[in-house]
Amino acid sequence: PYTLYAALAAIAFFPCRFLGQAYWVNGLLYQCGPFRQLLKDQLLSGHFPLWNPYLFGGQPYFANPNSMVCYLPNYLTLFFPLGFGMGLFFFLHMALAGAGMHWWLKSLRLSNNAVRVGALTYALSGFFWWELIHLHILAEYALFPLLMNFVERLSHSWRPRWAFGAGAIFGLIFCCGSFQSTSWIFYTALFYGLFRFFTWKPHDETHHQGLPWKKMGYVLLFAFWGGLPLFTHLIPAKEF
């Protein structure tokens, strides 16, 4: 199924990857593209871009949430030509959106066909596609199903690895740079996790019913550990 999502993304963004064309409108034209080019040029010049001298007479760049400096997957596509790099960014995140939704729906024990239909529906939805013009929000929406997968598994079994995974993915989401989207994703994951924990019916009698108070602190510690990278973005952004 993951080959299917990659193939679908390759078809969707075929003009960007193979025909020398590019999406270039709205936020891509006025902010995301110029911010991305500034980061690339500064790094290739041997400078780490703390400051943007071209906007409003100069303002912080690293501390600006929309710069995506702290979103590490951004660097996988940054050093290609601008249009092609953004097309590759779209391709990778669309494939990730499909795969992440597949993992989440699979954890709900749905049928294989239902999982594939759900994953394709999400990756092709207007909800997801509309944010092509905002790279930082698009990245958050691509990671959202993956976070929900870890939350779902954590609601079944309070194991540190699921908590660490949820923390790490949320840290990545935070570093994408949209505080509005990050906020609703956080509250959605929180309430969804609580709902699933109290409504999930185990297939065996070994599942621990009720809140695992003895494990909670340990599990929360692993979630905090996984989410530590978000502080590289939170501290300067808060100052900004």
SULURSUL-V517723 format. One record per run of one state. SS is the DSSP state (helix for helix, strand for strand, loop for the rest). FROM is the first residue (numbers start at 1). LEN is the number of residues. If there is no record, write none. Layout:
ss->SS from->FROM len->LEN
ss->SS from->FROM len->LEN
This chain:
ss->loop from->1 len->1
ss->helix from->2 len->11
ss->loop from->13 len->1
ss->helix from->14 len->5
ss->loop from->19 len->8
ss->helix from->27 len->18
ss->loop from->45 len->6
ss->strand from->51 len->2
ss->loop from->53 len->6
ss->strand from->59 len->2
ss->loop from->61 len->4
ss->helix from->65 len->3
ss->loop from->68 len->4
ss->helix from->72 len->5
ss->loop from->77 len->5
ss->helix from->82 len->26
ss->loop from->108 len->4
ss->helix from->112 len->12
ss->loop from->124 len->2
ss->helix from->126 len->8
ss->loop from->134 len->1
ss->helix from->135 len->22
ss->loop from->157 len->3
ss->helix from->160 len->17
ss->loop from->177 len->2
ss->helix from->179 len->21
ss->loop from->200 len->13
ss->helix from->213 len->14
ss->loop from->227 len->1
ss->helix from->228 len->12
ss->loop from->240 len->1
